[in-house]
Amino acid sequence: MRDSINLSQDDILESMNIIVLKKDEGKRIDKFICEKISDTTRSFIQKLIKNGNLLVNNKKVGNNYKIKVNDNILIDIPKPKSIVAKPESILLNIVYEDKDLLIVNKPKGMVVHPAAGNYEGTLVNALLYHCGDSLSGINGELRPGIVHRIDKDTSGLLIVAKNDFAHRNLAEQIKTHSFNREYEAIIYGKLKNEEGTISLPIGRHPIDRKRMAVSQKNSKQAVTHYRVIKQYDRFTHLRLKLDTGRTHQIRVHMSYIGHPIAGDVVYGPKNVIKNLNGQCLHAKLIGFIHPRTNKYMEFESDLPEYFKEFVNKLEKDAVY
């Protein structure tokens, strides 16, 4: 029964069902759901609660409701009245640009493309202002030029295609694993080996459909290589390289082996490091063959301030 959800099936963009686990007990409902649904805002979740489009055990609750183990949360996300990504004058850190593509250094906290509850302030809005009509249209109006993406709270390098020719070529490089992507991260704990490979399939979480998980069912193979840069008392600085590009791949793999990324509110421990404002993960390097010149190009970005400040605190043996 979902009689209290006041939307017809034609008005629903997406429905989901989340069962609360022990580790999440006691969290505010609005904050918890915002953590579970990527690329959305807390104000949007609060609006869903107010409008009766989010129910707990088939009943309406307030924004400050503290969730309990086995609570059954039902959510209907309404279709937006108008799904149009609009150009916005937002400063972009462009590392490289030519007539076929550009490389952007995305800051932590910026959503890549518009999604439910987040139609403004995204990278796509900024790209539309900067590039005008010069973006590939393969991924539709809401994701023009987007060949691959990184999470909202992951910073770093992202490649954007300015035409369909470049988009198809770059997408094929990603598909055949010839596209080089390297990250840096701070993880909890110390690893036994200085370097290694995690080769485990990733699919949707069986209970929480907005999360990913290592799973043998309805999953795809995922391969992550890692190398230790430096070990600290309770944390380790890593360099990671992807052979595949599954959703949340690094975050899921590291959490599965018992070393989640510092600051990760979804896959990390309950007592997350809040001042990191999300996972300490940076897309540091991109390497690819240019679609038109057929020459290999490689770009590397400096670690952002939030990352460097955390490393400095670890160097000084700060207590967390």
PAZAPA-4460 file (N, C-alpha, C; in steps of 0.05 Angstrom, whole numbers, plus 32768, in hexadecimal, padded with zeros to 4 digits):
% residues 320
    n_x    n_y    n_z   ca_x   ca_y   ca_z    c_x    c_y    c_z   seq   type   mol
   8011   7FE8   8000   8000   8000   8000   8011   8019   8000     1      M     A
   800B   802B   7FED   801A   8044   7FED   8005   805B   7FE9     2      R     A
   7FEF   8059   7FF6   7FD9   806C   7FF2   7FE1   8088   7FFA     3      D     A
   7FF4   808B   800D   7FFB   80A5   8017   800D   80B4   8004     4      S     A
   801A   80A7   7FF1   802A   80B4   7FDD   8017   80C1   7FC9     5      I     A
   8017   80DB   7FC8   8003   80EA   7FB9   800B   80EF   7F9C     6      N     A
   8016   80DB   7F8F   801D   80DE   7F73   8012   80C7   7F63     7      L     A
   8009   80CC   7F4B   8001   80B6   7F39   801A   80AA   7F2C     8      S     A
   8017   8093   7F21   802E   8086   7F15   803A   8096   7EFE     9      Q     A
   8029   80A5   7EF0   8033   80B6   7EDA   8043   80CD   7EE4    10      D     A
   8040   80D5   7EFD   804F   80EC   7F08   8069   80E4   7F16    11      D     A
   806F   80CA   7F17   8086   80C0   7F26   809E   80BD   7F13    12      I     A
   80B4   80C9   7F1A   80CD   80C6   7F0B   80DB   80AC   7F14    13      L     A
   80DC   80A7   7F2E   80EA   8090   7F39   80DE   8089   7F54    14      E     A
   80DC   806F   7F5A   80D3   8066   7F74   80E9   8055   7F80    15      S     A
   80EB   8056   7F9B   8100   8046   7FA8   80F7   803E   7FC4    16      M     A
   8103   8028   7FCD   80FC   801D   7FE7   8116   8018   7FF6    17      N     A
   8119   8024   800E   8132   8022   801D   812C   8016   8038    18      I     A
   813B   8001   8040   8138   7FF5   805B   814F   7FFF   806C    19      I     A
   8149   800A   8084   815E   8015   8095   816E   7FFF   80A2    20      V     A
   8188   8001   80A1   819A   7FEE   80AD   81A3   7FF8   80C9    21      L     A
   81AE   7FE7   80D9   81B6   7FED   80F5   81C9   8005   80F6    22      K     A
   81DC   8006   80E3   81F1   801A   80E4   81E6   8036   80E0    23      K     A
   81CE   8038   80D4   81C2   8053   80CE   81AD   805C   80E3    24      D     A
   81A8   804B   80F6   8193   8051   810A   8199   806B   8118    25      E     A
   8185   807B   811C   8187   8094   812B   818D   80AD   811A    26      G     A
   8191   80A9   8100   8195   80C0   80EE   817B   80CE   80E8    27      K     A
   817C   80E8   80E2   8165   80F6   80D9   815D   80EC   80BD    28      R     A
   8143   80E9   80B9   813A   80DE   809F   8143   80EF   8087    29      I     A
   8142   810A   8089   8149   811A   8072   8167   8118   806C    30      D     A
   8177   8117   8080   8194   8114   807C   819B   80F8   8071    31      K     A
   818E   80E4   807C   8194   80C8   8074   818D   80C4   8056    32      F     A
   8176   80CE   804D   816D   80CA   8032   817F   80DA   801F    33      I     A
   8187   80F2   8028   8199   8102   8017   81B4   80F3   8013    34      C     A
   81BD   80E4   8027   81D5   80D4   8024   81D1   80BD   8010    35      E     A
   81B9   80B2   8010   81B3   809B   8000   81AE   80A1   7FE3    36      K     A
   81A2   80B8   7FDE   819C   80C0   7FC2   81B1   80D3   7FB8    37      I     A
   81C3   80CA   7FA7   81D8   80DB   7F9E   81CD   80F1   7F8C    38      S     A
   81DC   8107   7F8A   81D6   811E   7F79   81BB   812B   7F80    39      D     A
   81B4   812C   7F99   819C   813A   7FA1   81A2   814C   7FB9    40      T     A
   818F   815B   7FC3   8193   816E   7FD9   8181   8167   7FF0    41      T     A
   8189   8171   8007   8178   816C   801F   815E   817B   801E    42      R     A
   815E   8192   8012   8145   81A1   800F   8131   8193   7FFD    43      S     A
   813B   8185   7FE9   8129   8175   7FD7   811D   815E   7FE7    44      F     A
   812D   8151   7FF7   8123   813B   8007   810E   8145   801B    45      I     A
   8113   815C   8027   80FF   8167   803A   80E5   816E   802C    46      Q     A
   80E7   8176   8012   80CF   817C   8003   80BF   8162   7FFE    47      K     A
   80CD   814C   7FF8   80C0   8132   7FF4   80B1   812A   800E    48      L     A
   80BF   812E   8025   80B2   8127   803F   8099   8138   8043    49      I     A
   809B   8152   803F   8085   8164   8043   806D   815D   8031    50      K     A
   8073   8156   8018   805D   8150   8005   8052   8134   8008    51      N     A
   805C   8124   801A   8053   8109   801E   805D   80F5   8009    52      G     A
   8072   80FC   7FFC   807E   80EA   7FE8   8094   80D9   7FF3    53      N     A
   8098   80DB   800D   80AA   80C9   801B   809C   80BF   8035    54      L     A
   809A   80A5   8037   808C   8099   804E   809F   8086   805D    55      L     A
   809B   8085   8077   80AA   8071   8087   8095   805E   8093    56      V     A
   8098   8045   808B   8084   8030   8093   8068   8039   808B    57      N     A
   8067   8044   8073   804D   804D   8067   8040   8064   8076    58      N     A
   8050   8074   8086   8045   808B   8094   8057   80A3   808F    59      K     A
   804A   80BB   808F   8059   80D4   808C   8069   80D9   80A6    60      K     A
   8080   80E6   80A3   8091   80ED   80B9   809B   8109   80B5    61      V     A
   80A8   8115   80C9   80B4   812F   80C7   80D1   812D   80BE    62      G     A
   80DD   8144   80B7   80F9   8145   80AE   810C   813B   80C4    63      N     A
   8104   813E   80DD   8116   8137   80F3   8111   811B   80FE    64      N     A
   8101   810B   80F0   80FC   80F0   80F9   8116   80E0   80FA    65      Y     A
   811B   80D2   8110   8133   80C2   8113   812D   80A5   810A    66      K     A
   813B   809C   80F6   8135   8082   80EB   813C   806B   80FD    67      I     A
   812E   8055   80FA   8133   803D   810B   813A   8025   80FA    68      K     A
   8146   8011   8105   814D   7FF9   80F7   8134   7FED   80EB    69      V     A
   8136   7FE4   80D2   8121   7FD7   80C3   810A   7FEA   80BB    70      N     A
   810D   8004   80BF   80F9   8017   80B4   80F8   8013   8096    71      D     A
   80E0   8013   808B   80DC   800F   806F   80D5   802B   8063    72      N     A
   80E8   8036   8054   80E5   8051   8049   80DC   804F   802C    73      I     A
   80C6   805A   8026   80BB   805A   800A   80BD   8076   7FFF    74      L     A
   80C9   8079   7FE7   80CD   8093   7FDB   80C3   8093   7FBF    75      I     A
   80B3   80A7   7FB8   80AC   80AC   7F9C   80B6   80C7   7F94    76      D     A
   80C8   80C8   7F81   80D4   80E1   7F77   80C3   80EA   7F60    77      I     A
   80B6   8102   7F62   80A5   810B   7F4C   80B5   8114   7F34    78      P     A
   80A8   8111   7F1D   80B4   811C   7F04   80B5   813A   7F06    79      K     A
   80CB   8146   7EFD   80CB   8163   7EFD   80B9   816E   7EE7    80      P     A
   80AE   8185   7EEB   809C   8191   7ED8   80AA   8198   7EBE    81      K     A
   80C4   819E   7EC0   80D3   81A4   7EA8   80F0   819B   7EAC    82      S     A
   80F9   8188   7E9C   8114   817E   7E9E   8125   818B   7E89    83      I     A
   8130   81A2   7E8F   8141   81B1   7E7C   8159   81BB   7E8B    84      V     A
   8170   81B4   7E82   8189   81BE   7E8D   818E   81D9   7E81    85      A     A
   8191   81ED   7E92   8195   8209   7E89   81B2   8212   7E8D    86      K     A
   81BC   8222   7E7B   81D7   822D   7E7E   81D9   823F   7E97    87      P     A
   81EF   823B   7EA6   81F3   824C   7EBE   8210   8255   7EBE    88      E     A
   8214   826E   7EC5   822F   827A   7EC6   823D   8270   7EE0    89      S     A
   824A   825A   7EDE   8258   824E   7EF5   8275   824A   7EED    90      I     A
   8287   8253   7EFE   82A3   8251   7EF9   82AC   8235   7EF6    91      L     A
   82BB   822F   7EE0   82C5   8214   7EDB   82E4   8215   7EDC    92      L     A
   82F0   8200   7EE7   830D   81FD   7EE7   8313   81EB   7ECF    93      N     A
   8318   81F7   7EB8   831D   81E8   7E9F   833B   81E4   7E9C    94      I     A
   8343   81CB   7E9C   835F   81C3   7E9A   8369   81C3   7E7D    95      V     A
   8357   81BB   7E6B   835E   81BA   7E4E   8344   81BC   7E3E    96      Y     A
   8346   81C8   7E26   832F   81CA   7E14   8338   81CD   7DF7    97      E     A
   832A   81BF   7DE5   832D   81C3   7DC9   8311   81C0   7DBC    98      D     A
   830F   81BD   7DA2   82F5   81BC   7D95   82E6   81A2   7D99    99      K     A
   82F4   818D   7DA3   82E8   8173   7DA7   82E1   816C   7DC4   100      D     A
   82F0   8177   7DD7   82EC   816F   7DF3   82F7   8184   7E06   101      L     A
   82F1   8181   7E1F   82FD   8191   7E34   8300   8180   7E4D   102      L     A
   8314   8187   7E5D   831A   8179   7E76   8313   818D   7E8D   103      I     A
   8302   8185   7E9F   82F9   8197   7EB5   8303   818B   7ECF   104      V     A
   830D   819C   7EE1   8314   8194   7EFC   82FC   819B   7F0E   105      N     A
   82EB   8187   7F13   82D2   818B   7F22   82D7   818D   7F40   106      K     A
   82CB   81A1   7F4D   82CE   81A4   7F6A   82BC   8191   7F79   107      P     A
   82C4   818A   7F91   82B3   817A   7FA3   8299   8189   7FA7   108      K     A
   8283   817B   7FA8   8269   8187   7FAD   8259   818F   7F94   109      G     A
   8266   818E   7F7D   8257   8194   7F64   824C   817B   7F57   110      M     A
   8232   817B   7F52   8225   8165   7F44   822C   8166   7F26   111      V     A
   8231   814F   7F19   8239   814F   7EFD   8222   8157   7EEB   112      V     A
   820B   814B   7EEE   81F4   8151   7EDC   81DA   8153   7EEC   113      H     A
   81C6   8162   7EE1   81AD   8165   7EF0   81A0   814A   7EF5   114      P     A
   8193   8148   7F0C   8184   8130   7F14   816E   8139   7F27   115      A     A
   815D   8127   7F2F   8146   812D   7F3F   814E   813E   7F58   116      A     A
   8142   8155   7F5A   8148   8166   7F71   8160   8177   7F6E   117      G     A
   816E   8175   7F58   8187   8184   7F54   818A   818C   7F37   118      N     A
   817C   81A1   7F2E   817C   81A9   7F12   818D   81C1   7F0C   119      Y     A
   8199   81CD   7F21   81A9   81E5   7F1E   81C4   81E1   7F2B   120      E     A
   81D7   81F1   7F22   81F2   81F1   7F2E   8203   81D9   7F28   121      G     A
   81FB   81CA   7F14   820B   81B2   7F0D   8220   81B8   7EF8   122      T     A
   8232   81A5   7EF4   8247   81A8   7EE0   823B   81AD   7EC4   123      L     A
   8225   819E   7EBE   8218   81A1   7EA4   820D   81BE   7EA0   124      V     A
   8201   81C9   7EB5   81F8   81E5   7EB3   820F   81F8   7EAC   125      N     A
   8226   81F3   7EB9   823D   8204   7EB3   8248   81FF   7E97   126      A     A
   8248   81E6   7E8E   8252   81DF   7E73   8240   81EB   7E5D   127      L     A
   8226   81EB   7E62   8214   81F7   7E4E   8219   8215   7E4B   128      L     A
   8220   8222   7E60   8227   823F   7E5F   8241   8243   7E50   129      Y     A
   8255   8232   7E57   8270   8235   7E4B   8271   822D   7E2E   130      H     A
   8264   8216   7E27   8267   820B   7E0D   8250   8211   7DFA   131      C     A
   8239   821A   7E05   8222   821F   7DF4   8218   8205   7DE7   132      G     A
   8215   8204   7DCD   820B   81EC   7DBF   8222   81D8   7DB9   133      D     A
   823A   81DF   7DC0   8251   81CE   7DBA   8256   81B8   7DCE   134      S     A
   8242   81A7   7DD2   8244   8190   7DE3   8237   8178   7DD6   135      L     A
   8242   8160   7DDA   8236   8148   7DCD   821A   8144   7DD9   136      S     A
   8209   8138   7DC8   81ED   8133   7DD1   81E6   8116   7DD5   137      G     A
   81FB   8105   7DD6   81F6   80E8   7DD8   81E7   80E0   7DF1   138      I     A
   81EE   80ED   7E08   81E1   80E6   7E21   81C8   80F7   7E28   139      N     A
   81BE   8105   7E14   81A5   8113   7E18   81A8   8130   7E23   140      G     A
   8191   813D   7E26   8191   8159   7E2E   819C   815F   7E4A   141      E     A
   8199   814B   7E5C   81A2   8150   7E78   81BF   8149   7E7C   142      L     A
   81CB   813B   7E69   81E7   8133   7E6C   81F8   8139   7E53   143      R     A
   81F5   8151   7E48   8204   8157   7E30   8222   8157   7E35   144      P     A
   8231   8149   7E24   824E   8148   7E26   8259   8136   7E3B   145      G     A
   8248   812A   7E4C   8252   811A   7E62   8259   80FE   7E59   146      I     A
   8272   80F8   7E58   827C   80DE   7E4F   827D   80CB   7E67   147      V     A
   8287   80D5   7E7E   8288   80C6   7E97   8283   80DA   7EAD   148      H     A
   827E   80D0   7EC5   8278   80E2   7EDB   8287   80DA   7EF4   149      R     A
   8289   80ED   7F07   8294   80E7   7F21   827F   80F1   7F35   150      I     A
   827F   80E5   7F4D   826A   80EC   7F61   826C   8109   7F6A   151      D     A
   8255   8113   7F74   8253   812E   7F7D   826A   8136   7F90   152      K     A
   8270   8125   7FA4   8284   812B   7FB8   82A0   8120   7FB1   153      D     A
   82A4   8117   7F98   82BF   8111   7F8E   82C8   8128   7F7D   154      T     A
   82E0   8131   7F82   82EB   8147   7F73   82FD   813C   7F5C   155      S     A
   8304   814D   7F49   8318   8144   7F36   8310   8146   7F19   156      G     A
   8321   8139   7F08   8320   813D   7EEB   8309   812D   7EDE   157      L     A
   82FD   813A   7ECB   82E6   812F   7EBC   82E9   8138   7E9F   158      L     A
   82E5   8125   7E8C   82E6   812C   7E70   82CA   8131   7E65   159      I     A
   82C8   8145   7E54   82AE   814D   7E48   82B1   814D   7E29   160      V     A
   829E   8141   7E1B   829F   8140   7DFE   828F   8157   7DF2   161      A     A
   829B   8165   7DDE   828D   817C   7DD2   827F   8174   7DB8   162      K     A
   8281   815B   7DB0   8272   8152   7D98   826E   8134   7D9A   163      N     A
   825C   8129   7D8A   8256   810D   7D8C   826D   80FB   7D83   164      D     A
   827D   8105   7D70   8295   80F6   7D67   82A8   80F1   7D7E   165      F     A
   82AE   8106   7D8D   82C1   8103   7DA4   82B4   80F2   7DB9   166      A     A
   829A   80F5   7DBE   828C   80E6   7DD3   828E   80C8   7DCD   167      H     A
   8287   80C0   7DB5   8288   80A3   7DAE   82A4   8098   7DB1   168      R     A
   82B8   80A6   7DA9   82D3   809D   7DAA   82DC   809A   7DC7   169      N     A
   82D7   80AE   7DD8   82DF   80AD   7DF4   82D0   8097   7E03   170      L     A
   82B6   8094   7DFD   82A6   807F   7E0A   82B0   8064   7E03   171      A     A
   82BA   8060   7DEB   82C5   8046   7DE3   82DF   8041   7DF2   172      E     A
   82EF   8055   7DF6   8308   8052   7E05   8302   8049   7E22   173      Q     A
   82EE   8055   7E2E   82E6   804D   7E49   82DC   8031   7E49   174      I     A
   82CC   8029   7E35   82C1   800E   7E33   82D7   7FF9   7E30   175      K     A
   82EC   8000   7E21   8302   7FEC   7E1C   8319   7FEF   7E31   176      T     A
   8315   8000   7E45   8328   8003   7E5B   8342   8010   7E53   177      H     A
   8342   801F   7E3D   835B   802C   7E34   835B   8049   7E3E   178      S     A
   8347   8051   7E4C   8344   806C   7E58   8350   806B   7E74   179      F     A
   8365   807B   7E79   8373   8079   7E92   8367   808C   7EA7   180      N     A
   835F   8081   7EBE   8354   8091   7ED4   8361   8089   7EEE   181      R     A
   836D   809D   7EFB   837B   8098   7F14   8370   80AC   7F29   182      E     A
   836E   80A2   7F42   8362   80B1   7F58   8376   80B1   7F6F   183      Y     A
   8372   80C3   7F82   837E   80C2   7F9C   8369   80C3   7FB1   184      E     A
   836D   80B4   7FC7   8359   80B3   7FDC   8367   80AF   7FF7   185      A     A
   8359   80B6   800C   8361   80B0   8027   834E   809B   8032   186      I     A
   8358   8084   803A   8346   806F   8044   834C   806A   8062   187      I     A
   8339   805D   806F   833C   8055   808B   834F   803E   808D   188      Y     A
   8360   803E   80A1   8371   8026   80A7   838A   8024   8096   189      G     A
   8398   800E   809B   83B1   8008   808C   83AD   7FEE   807C   190      K     A
   83B7   7FEE   8063   83B6   7FD7   8052   83CE   7FC5   8057   191      L     A
   83CA   7FAB   8054   83E0   7F98   8058   83F5   7F9A   8043   192      K     A
   83EC   7F9F   802A   83FF   7FA0   8014   8401   7FBD   8009   193      N     A
   8418   7FC4   7FFF   841D   7FDF   7FF4   840E   7FE4   7FDA   194      E     A
   8407   7FCE   7FCC   83F7   7FD1   7FB4   83E8   7FB8   7FB0   195      E     A
   83D2   7FBA   7FA0   83C2   7FA3   7F9B   83AB   7FA9   7F87   196      G     A
   839B   7F94   7F82   8385   7F97   7F70   836C   7F8B   7F7C   197      T     A
   8356   7F9A   7F7A   833C   7F90   7F83   832B   7F8A   7F6B   198      I     A
   8325   7F71   7F67   8315   7F68   7F50   82FC   7F5B   7F5A   199      S     A
   82E7   7F6B   7F5D   82CE   7F61   7F68   82B6   7F6E   7F59   200      L     A
   82A2   7F5E   7F53   828B   7F69   7F44   827A   7F7C   7F55   201      P     A
   826F   7F90   7F48   825E   7FA4   7F55   8243   7FA6   7F48   202      I     A
   822E   7FA6   7F59   8213   7FA9   7F50   8203   7FB9   7F64   203      G     A
   81E9   7FBC   7F5F   81D8   7FCB   7F71   81D6   7FBC   7F8C   204      R     A
   81D5   7FCC   7FA1   81D1   7FC0   7FBC   81B6   7FB2   7FBD   205      H     A
   81B4   7F9A   7FC8   819B   7F8B   7FC8   8184   7F98   7FD7   206      P     A
   818B   7FA9   7FEB   8176   7FB6   7FFB   8174   7FD4   7FF4   207      I     A
   818A   7FE2   7FF4   818B   7FFF   7FEF   8193   8003   7FD2   208      D     A
   817F   8008   7FC1   8184   8009   7FA4   8194   8022   7F9A   209      R     A
   8198   8035   7FAD   81A8   804C   7FA5   81C6   8048   7FAC   210      K     A
   81CC   8031   7FB9   81E7   802A   7FBF   81F1   8014   7FAC   211      R     A
   820B   8012   7FAA   8217   7FFC   7F9B   8224   7FE9   7FAF   212      M     A
   8229   7FD0   7FA6   8235   7FBD   7FB9   8244   7FA8   7FA9   213      A     A
   8258   7F9B   7FB6   8265   7F84   7FAA   8251   7F6D   7FAA   214      V     A
   824B   7F63   7F92   8236   7F4F   7F90   823B   7F3D   7F78   215      S     A
   8233   7F24   7F7A   8236   7F11   7F63   821D   7F12   7F52   216      Q     A
   8208   7F1F   7F5C   81EE   7F1F   7F4E   81E9   7F3A   7F40   217      K     A
   81E1   7F39   7F27   81DB   7F51   7F18   81F1   7F66   7F1A   218      N     A
   8209   7F5D   7F17   8220   7F6F   7F1B   8233   7F6E   7F02   219      S     A
   8246   7F80   7F02   825B   7F81   7EED   8276   7F81   7EFA   220      K     A
   8289   7F74   7EED   82A4   7F72   7EF8   82B0   7F8E   7EFB   221      Q     A
   82BE   7F92   7F11   82CB   7FAC   7F16   82E7   7FA7   7F20   222      A     A
   82FA   7FB6   7F16   8317   7FB2   7F1D   8323   7FCC   7F26   223      V     A
   832D   7FCD   7F3E   833A   7FE5   7F49   8357   7FDD   7F52   224      T     A
   836B   7FEC   7F48   8386   7FE8   7F51   838D   7FFE   7F65   225      H     A
   839C   7FF7   7F7A   83A4   800C   7F8D   83C2   800A   7F94   226      Y     A
   83CD   8021   7F9C   83E9   8023   7FA5   83EA   8036   7FBC   227      R     A
   83F7   802E   7FD1   83FA   803F   7FE9   840D   8056   7FE4   228      V     A
   8404   806E   7FE9   8416   8086   7FE8   8423   808A   8004   229      I     A
   8412   8089   8019   841D   808C   8034   8409   8081   8048   230      K     A
   8413   8074   805C   8402   806A   8072   8405   807B   808A   231      Q     A
   83EE   8081   8097   83EE   8090   80B0   83E4   807F   80C6   232      Y     A
   83E0   808B   80DD   83D8   807B   80F5   83BE   806C   80F1   233      D     A
   83AA   8079   80E7   8390   806D   80E3   8385   806F   80C7   234      R     A
   8395   807B   80B5   838C   807F   8099   83A3   8078   8086   235      F     A
   839B   8075   806C   83AF   8070   8057   83A8   8081   803F   236      T     A
   83BD   808D   8033   83BA   809D   801B   83C0   808A   8003   237      H     A
   83AD   8088   7FF1   83AF   8075   7FDB   83AE   8082   7FBF   238      L     A
   83BB   8076   7FAC   83B7   807C   7F90   83A8   8064   7F84   239      R     A
   8393   8069   7F75   8382   8054   7F6A   837E   8057   7F4C   240      L     A
   837E   8040   7F3E   837A   8041   7F21   8363   802E   7F1A   241      K     A
   8351   8038   7F09   8339   8028   7F01   833D   801A   7EE6   242      L     A
   8337   8000   7EE5   8335   7FF2   7ECC   8318   7FF4   7EC1   243      D     A
   8305   7FF7   7ED4   82E9   7FF9   7ECD   82DE   8012   7EDB   244      T     A
   82C6   801A   7ED3   82BA   8032   7EDE   829E   802E   7EE9   245      G     A
   829B   801C   7EFC   8281   8017   7F08   8279   802E   7F1B   246      R     A
   8260   8031   7F1F   8256   8046   7F31   8261   8041   7F4E   247      T     A
   826D   8056   7F59   8278   8055   7F75   828E   8040   7F78   248      H     A
   829B   8038   7F62   82AD   8021   7F62   82C2   8022   7F78   249      Q     A
   82D2   8038   7F7A   82E7   8039   7F8E   82DB   8039   7FAA   250      I     A
   82C6   8048   7FAE   82B9   8049   7FC8   82AF   802E   7FD1   251      R     A
   82A3   801F   7FBF   8298   8005   7FC6   82AE   7FF1   7FCB   252      V     A
   82C2   7FF0   7FBA   82D8   7FDD   7FBD   82E7   7FE1   7FD7   253      H     A
   82EE   7FFA   7FDD   82FD   8000   7FF5   82ED   7FFA   800E   254      M     A
   82D3   8000   800E   82C2   7FFA   8024   82C0   7FDC   8028   255      S     A
   82BE   7FCD   8012   82BA   7FB0   8014   82D3   7FA2   8021   256      Y     A
   82EB   7FAC   801C   8303   7FA0   8028   8309   7FAB   8043   257      I     A
   82F6   7FBB   804E   82FA   7FC5   8069   8309   7FDF   806C   258      G     A
   830C   7FEE   8056   831B   8007   8056   830C   801C   8047   259      H     A
   82F5   8025   8051   82E5   8039   8043   82F4   8053   8041   260      P     A
   82EB   8064   802F   82F8   807E   802B   82EF   8091   8040   261      I     A
   8302   80A0   804B   82FC   80B4   8060   82E7   80C8   8056   262      A     A
   82D3   80CD   8067   82BF   80E0   8060   82A7   80D6   8051   263      G     A
   82A8   80BC   8049   8293   80B0   8039   827A   80AB   804A   264      D     A
   8265   80BA   8045   824D   80B8   8056   823C   809F   804E   265      V     A
   8240   8094   8037   8230   807D   802D   823D   8063   8034   266      V     A
   8257   8060   802E   8265   8047   8031   8279   8046   8048   267      Y     A
   827B   805C   8057   828D   805E   806D   8280   8057   8088   268      G     A
   828F   805B   809D   8284   8055   80B8   826F   8069   80C0   269      P     A
   8260   8062   80D5   824A   8073   80DE   8255   808E   80E7   270      K     A
   826B   808F   80F6   8277   80A8   80FF   8289   80B4   80EA   271      N     A
   827D   80BF   80D5   828B   80C9   80BE   829A   80E3   80C6   272      V     A
   82B0   80E8   80B8   82BF   8101   80BC   82B0   8117   80AD   273      I     A
   82A1   8127   80BC   828E   813A   80B0   829B   8151   80A2   274      K     A
   82B3   815A   80AC   82BF   8172   80A0   82CB   816D   8084   275      N     A
   82CB   8154   807B   82D4   814E   8060   82BE   8152   804C   276      L     A
   82A5   8154   8056   828E   8159   8044   828C   8144   802D   277      N     A
   828F   812B   8034   828E   8116   8020   82A8   8108   801E   278      G     A
   82A9   80F4   800D   82C1   80E3   800A   82DA   80F2   8002   279      Q     A
   82F0   80EB   800E   830A   80F6   8007   8315   80E7   7FEF   280      C     A
   830B   80EE   7FD7   8312   80E0   7FBF   8314   80F4   7FA8   281      L     A
   832B   80F3   7F9A   8330   8107   7F85   8339   80F9   7F6B   282      H     A
   832B   80FF   7F55   8332   80F5   7F3A   834A   8104   7F30   283      A     A
   8361   80F9   7F34   837A   8108   7F30   8385   8108   7F14   284      K     A
   8381   80F2   7F05   838E   80F0   7EEB   837A   80E5   7ED6   285      L     A
   837C   80F0   7EBE   836D   80E6   7EA7   8380   80E3   7E90   286      I     A
   8380   80CC   7E83   8391   80C7   7E6B   8380   80BA   7E56   287      G     A
   8383   80C3   7E3D   8372   80B9   7E27   837F   80BF   7E0C   288      F     A
   8375   80B2   7DF7   837E   80B8   7DDC   836B   80CC   7DD0   289      I     A
   8375   80E3   7DC7   8364   80F7   7DBC   8354   80ED   7DA4   290      H     A
   833A   80F0   7DA4   832A   80E5   7D8E   8332   80EE   7D72   291      P     A
   833C   8106   7D70   8342   8110   7D55   835F   810D   7D4D   292      R     A
   8371   8112   7D60   838E   8111   7D59   839A   80F6   7D5E   293      T     A
   838C   80E4   7D6D   8395   80CA   7D73   83AF   80CA   7D84   294      N     A
   83B4   80E0   7D91   83CC   80E3   7DA3   83C3   80DF   7DC0   295      K     A
   83D4   80D2   7DD0   83CE   80CE   7DEC   83D1   80E8   7DFB   296      Y     A
   83BE   80EF   7E0C   83BF   8107   7E1C   83BA   80FF   7E39   297      M     A
   83C7   810D   7E4B   83C4   8107   7E67   83C4   8121   7E78   298      E     A
   83B2   8122   7E8B   83AF   8139   7E9C   83AE   8131   7EB9   299      F     A
   83BB   8141   7ECA   83BC   813B   7EE6   83B6   8155   7EF6   300      E     A
   83A6   8152   7F0A   839E   816A   7F1A   83AA   8169   7F36   301      S     A
   83AE   8180   7F42   83B8   8182   7F5D   83A1   8178   7F70   302      D     A
   83A9   816F   7F87   8395   8168   7F9B   8388   8181   7FA4   303      L     A
   836D   8181   7FA8   835F   8198   7FB1   8365   819F   7FCF   304      P     A
   835D   81B6   7FD7   8364   81C0   7FF2   835A   81AE   8008   305      E     A
   8340   81A4   8005   8335   8193   801A   8346   817A   801F   306      Y     A
   8350   816F   8009   8360   8157   800A   837B   815D   8017   307      F     A
   8388   8173   800E   83A3   817A   8018   83A1   8181   8036   308      K     A
   838C   818E   803E   8389   8195   805A   8386   817C   806C   309      E     A
   8377   8168   8061   8374   814F   8070   838F   8140   8073   310      F     A
   839E   8140   805D   83B9   8133   805E   83CB   8141   8072   311      V     A
   83CA   815C   8072   83DA   816B   8084   83D3   8164   80A2   312      N     A
   83BA   8161   80A7   83B1   8159   80C2   83BB   813D   80C9   313      K     A
   83BA   812B   80B6   83C4   8110   80BB   83E2   8111   80C0   314      L     A
   83F0   8122   80B1   840D   8125   80B5   8414   812E   80D1   315      E     A
   8402   813F   80DC   8406   8149   80F7   83F9   8138   810D   316      K     A
   83F1   811F   8105   83E4   810C   8117   83CB   8118   8125   317      D     A
   83BB   8125   8115   83A2   812F   811F   8390   8118   8127   318      A     A
   8380   811C   813C   836E   8107   8145   8353   810A   8139   319      V     A
   8348   80F4   812F   832D   80F4   8123   831C   80DF   8131   320      Y     A
***
